[in-house]
Structures are given as structure tokens and as C-alpha cells.
Amino acid sequence: MPYRCDKCDYQKFLSGPSFQFYGVPRYYRLPNGKEFYIKGQLGWCFSCSDIRMIEDLSVEPVLKEIADNREKKDRKAEEIQKLKSEFELLKERWVVKIRRLFSIPEIPAQKSAELKRLENDLNYFDRHQIELNEQIVFFQSRKTPIKCLGCGSENVKALSETTHPGCGGRLFFTEEGEKKQIRWNVSPTAEIYNEQGIFVTVEDRPRL
């Protein structure tokens, strides 16, 4: 789906090798080796004179993700507690006697597997919560301005408005030509940037 301008002949497709929107993933790599995924945002780069992916150091989306993660974590904890209560019931003397009488396992393997899965999920949410908190600290400690993830220029602005810079026309989405657009196969690589948003290298990353 391209951006077009209603005043000039400008258009920009948000995919393809010249515009990695859903393409190669990007990561910040901090001096301590910690990595954070770069979500980025659509912006206008005055050096490129074009729409580019630019940095997004807003903490609001991360705070929302923290709240969502906490809610999911609480739900998993409730499921775990409920399952453990069922296990306690299975240990009751009269229940054990009946299950042994009919050769029923004291704790079904399916229930044990479910508990393990839930505990793994809970551990993931715990780790993710720590990572999100660290990301907030990183964003708030960053002193340099946001940059274009293509050329590295700081002369950028978020595409929060629809005015075409330098033209004055209105930028808008259109589905025209979408079906004819080439779909590019994404290679298993990642772009690495340092903590100041400066491109460092490209690394091979295994497909998940």
C-alpha cells in the first residue's frame, strides 16, 4: 500500500528492498550486550527527502505493553493456582483410594504437562517484564535525537501529520497498485544499531 501526494507525483510503497518496513529486523545493542528490538515509526527524512523508518523512543507504547504483560501474567498465575488446587484435591485420602481402586493415575500426565506449560509461560512474562522495564530506562537515558534508520540523519520528523514536506500537498494511503506490487522474500539477517541509533553491522540470524 503506497503513500501518494494529492499535489505532486510523489508515491512511496511501504515494502520492497528500498524500504524495509516489514523486512529486515533491527536491534539496538547496548555496550553490555543487551539487545532491544527496534519497532521504529514512519517518518519523513529531510536528508533522504523521502518517507523512511525512523527511531521511536516514546515510552507510552512500552508502558502499555508493560500493563498488558502484567495482565497476562496475572491470568497465568490464576490458572496455575487453580490447577494446583485441583492437585491438592487429588491428594485427598478418599480420592486417592478411589483412583487406586480403578487404577487411575494420582496426577494425570496431561494435567502435569499443562502445569509445566503454564509455569513456562509465567516465567516468560516475568522475563519480558524485566526487559520492558530495562527498555524504559534505556529510552529515558538516551540523550541524542532520533535518527533516520536508513541514512542516520537527525533531520527527521514523525509522520504524524499528512502534509507532504516541501510540497504542501496531502499525503494519503491508497490501495491502487497493491495487487501488482512485488512481495519480497525476507532474508534471515538483522541490522544492528548502537545505543545512540547509529548503524553498526548486519548479522545473520536463524529463521525461527
C-alpha positions in Angstrom: 0.0 0.0 0.0 1.7 3.3 -1.1 1.6 6.8 0.2 0.7 9.3 -2.5 0.6 13.1 -2.6 -2.5 14.9 -4.0 -0.4 17.8 -5.2 2.6 16.3 -6.9 3.5 12.9 -8.4 5.2 11.6 -5.1 4.4 8.0 -4.1 6.1 5.6 -1.7 5.5 1.8 -1.4 6.0 0.6 2.2 7.7 -2.6 1.2 10.5 -3.9 -1.1 14.3 -3.7 -0.9 14.3 0.1 -1.0 12.0 0.4 2.0 12.4 -2.2 4.8 9.2 -1.7 6.6 8.2 -5.4 7.2 11.7 -6.6 6.1 15.0 -7.0 7.9 14.5 -6.7 11.7 16.6 -4.1 13.6 18.0 -4.2 17.1 19.7 -1.8 19.5 22.8 -3.4 21.0 23.9 -1.8 24.2 27.5 -1.8 25.5 26.6 -4.6 28.0 25.4 -6.8 25.1 21.7 -6.3 25.8 19.5 -6.1 22.7 16.2 -4.4 22.2 14.1 -4.8 19.1 13.6 -1.6 17.2 10.0 -1.1 16.3 10.5 2.3 14.7 7.9 4.5 13.1 7.1 6.0 9.8 8.7 9.4 9.4 10.0 12.0 6.9 13.7 12.2 6.5 14.7 15.6 5.1 18.2 14.3 4.1 16.6 11.5 2.1 13.7 13.7 1.0 11.5 10.7 1.5 9.4 8.6 3.9 11.7 6.4 5.9 11.6 4.3 9.0 12.9 6.4 11.9 13.5 5.8 15.6 10.7 5.9 18.1 11.8 6.4 21.7 8.3 7.1 23.0 7.8 5.3 26.4 4.0 5.3 26.2 3.7 2.2 23.9 6.2 0.4 26.2 4.2 1.4 29.3 1.1 0.0 27.6 2.9 -3.2 26.8 4.0 -3.5 30.4 0.4 -3.2 31.6 -0.7 -5.8 29.0 2.1 -8.1 30.0 1.2 -7.7 33.7 -2.4 -8.6 33.0 -1.4 -11.7 31.1 0.9 -12.7 33.8 -1.8 -12.3 36.5 -4.2 -14.5 34.4 -1.5 -17.2 34.1 -0.9 -17.1 37.9 -4.6 -17.6 38.5 -4.7 -20.6 36.1 -1.7 -22.1 37.9 -3.3 -21.6 41.3 -6.5 -23.2 40.1 -4.6 -26.2 38.7 -2.6 -26.6 41.9 -5.8 -26.6 43.9 -7.0 -29.5 41.7 -3.8 -31.3 42.5 -4.4 -30.8 46.2 -7.8 -32.3 45.9 -6.4 -35.3 44.1 -4.1 -35.9 47.1 -7.1 -36.2 49.5 -7.2 -39.7 51.1 -10.6 -40.7 49.8 -9.8 -39.5 46.3 -6.5 -41.4 46.3 -8.3 -44.6 47.4 -10.9 -44.4 44.7 -8.3 -43.6 42.0 -6.1 -46.5 43.1 -9.1 -48.8 43.1 -9.8 -48.0 39.5 -6.1 -47.8 38.6 -6.3 -44.1 37.7 -3.0 -42.2 38.0 -2.9 -39.9 41.0 -2.0 -36.9 38.9 -2.9 -37.3 35.2 0.1 -36.7 32.9 -2.0 -34.3 30.9 -2.5 -32.1 34.0 1.2 -32.2 34.8 2.1 -31.2 31.3 -0.4 -28.3 31.5 1.0 -27.1 34.7 4.6 -27.1 33.3 3.4 -25.2 30.2 1.7 -22.6 32.4 4.7 -22.2 34.6 6.9 -21.7 31.5 4.5 -19.0 30.3 4.7 -17.3 33.7 8.5 -17.4 33.6 8.4 -15.8 30.1 6.1 -13.0 31.3 8.5 -12.4 34.3 11.5 -12.1 31.9 9.6 -9.9 29.5 8.5 -7.6 32.3 12.2 -7.1 33.2 13.1 -6.4 29.6 10.4 -3.9 29.2 11.5 -2.1 32.4 15.1 -2.0 31.1 13.8 -0.6 27.8 12.1 2.2 29.6 15.3 3.1 31.4 17.2 3.0 28.0 14.8 5.2 26.3 14.7 7.8 29.1 18.5 7.8 29.4 19.0 8.4 25.6 20.3 12.0 25.1 20.7 12.2 21.3 17.8 13.0 18.9 16.0 10.2 17.0 17.6 9.3 13.6 16.6 8.0 10.2 17.2 4.3 10.2 18.3 4.5 6.6 20.8 7.3 6.4 21.4 8.1 10.1 20.4 11.8 9.7 18.8 13.5 12.7 16.9 15.8 10.4 13.7 13.8 10.7 10.2 14.1 12.0 7.5 11.6 12.7 4.8 11.3 10.1 2.1 12.3 12.5 0.6 14.7 10.0 -0.3 14.2 6.4 1.3 17.2 4.9 4.0 16.5 2.3 7.1 18.4 3.5 8.5 20.8 0.9 5.4 20.4 -1.3 2.4 21.3 0.9 0.3 18.6 -0.6 -1.7 16.0 1.4 -0.2 12.5 1.8 -2.7 9.7 1.9 -2.9 5.9 1.6 -4.2 4.2 -1.5 -4.6 0.5 -2.4 -4.1 1.3 -6.0 -1.4 -1.0 -7.5 -1.3 -3.1 -4.4 -2.0 -6.4 -6.2 0.8 -5.7 -8.7 3.3 -5.0 -6.0 6.2 -7.5 -5.7 6.4 -9.4 -2.4 10.0 -9.7 -1.4 11.4 -12.7 0.4 13.0 -11.5 3.7 16.5 -12.8 4.2 17.4 -14.2 7.7 19.5 -11.2 8.7 19.3 -8.4 11.3 20.6 -4.8 11.3 22.4 -3.9 14.5 22.5 -0.3 15.8 24.3 1.0 18.9 22.6 2.7 21.8 22.7 6.1 20.0 20.8 4.8 17.0 23.9 4.6 14.7 24.1 1.6 12.3 26.8 -0.8 13.2 26.5 -4.0 11.1 24.3 -6.7 9.5 24.3 -10.1 11.1 22.9 -13.5 10.0 20.0 -14.6 12.2 18.5 -18.1 12.0 14.9 -18.3 11.0 12.5 -19.1 13.8 
